[in-house]
Amino acid sequence: MNSDFTNKFGKVAVLMGGISAEREVSLMSGEAVLNALQAKGVNAHRIDANPSNIGRLREQGFERVFNVLHGRWGEDGVVQGALESIGMPYTGSGVLGCALSMDKVRSKQIWQAIGLPTAKYRVLSSEDDLAGLVDELGLPLFLKPACEGSSVGVGKVSHERELRQVYADSAAVGDVVLAEQFIAGAELTVGILNNTALPVVRMQTQNEFYDYEAKYHSDETQYFCPAGLAVELEQQIRELAETAFRSLACRDWGRVDVMLDAAGQPLLLEINPIPGMTSHSLVPMAAANIGLSFEELVLKILEATL
């Protein structure tokens, strides 16, 4: 074991699993991070996190946390607040950054307030809010829970007759639903490491959109990094991602999702404060493009806790 890293970081808890709809993905991410840290000689341990064990990390001798929990409770500021309360350093954004970025409605409201481009949307709190939606946003359109990630509960509406069923499916996952205009252009993502944008990744899927299956299970999904964009556009998107990341009080690392509209202009979709770290994940892909291995990437993320 590399004693340098053992002494540098002490005993590290890798928080994974959790209680959200994204538990399965978090377990995959957590195992990958745990294996990488242990391969580098870090004294890292698996913690399948839940509300009953998060407060006992100090008494178990842990000195810092690598948080790979996805979704509600783990990525929305709740666990971050619990870790703050016991004085435990942890990776990623703080309470405010996680809470804001997990709430797609609040994210968009802040971006609009400071003049950043984002897709047109409407907030749906009940079936009554569906009236006039198609006239306002056009077809097709997307419905998504306001506070979930990994495309959980996201549905595409291609015909008005589908609207109520897709709304019911999204509302079953999260009470408040975000309706968003369809954007015709490329799907892009920008990893953030040490508050700086990594190269843009472009995703291409045979599915109707970059959904849960395309993200985590399909071997047909294609990824391009470099993304094949003009140099000026790539730079514009990276700067936009950094500004969007800072505007939501995010820090250290994360991922900003962007789409190009029909005119080739970037529109912000959302921020993932704790993005996936699986074999299909996008931040490791972008890091590899600048010569960082997966193991080096997780060390850099963990170093921000020092």
Sequence and secondary structure as in RCSB ss.txt:
>XXXX:A:sequence
MNSDFTNKFGKVAVLMGGISAEREVSLMSGEAVLNALQAKGVNAHRIDANPSNIGRLREQGFERVFNVLHGRWGE
DGVVQGALESIGMPYTGSGVLGCALSMDKVRSKQIWQAIGLPTAKYRVLSSEDDLAGLVDELGLPLFLKPACEGS
SVGVGKVSHERELRQVYADSAAVGDVVLAEQFIAGAELTVGILNNTALPVVRMQTQNEFYDYEAKYHSDETQYFC
PAGLAVELEQQIRELAETAFRSLACRDWGRVDVMLDAAGQPLLLEINPIPGMTSHSLVPMAAANIGLSFEELVLK
ILEATL
>XXXX:A:secstr
  HHHHHHH EEEEEEE SSTTHHHHHHHHHHHHHHHHHTT EEEEEEE TTTGGGTTTTT  EEEE   STTTS
SSHHHHHHHHTT  BSS  HHHHHHHH HHHHHHHHHHTT  B  EEEESSGGGGTTHHHHH SSEEEEETT  T
TTT EEE SGGGHHHHHHHHHHH SSEEEEE   S EEEEEEETTEEEEEEEEE SSSSS HHHHHT SS EEES
S    HHHHHHHHHHHHHHHHHTT  SEEEEEEEE TTS EEEEEEESS   STT HHHHHHHHTT  HHHHHHH
HHHTT 
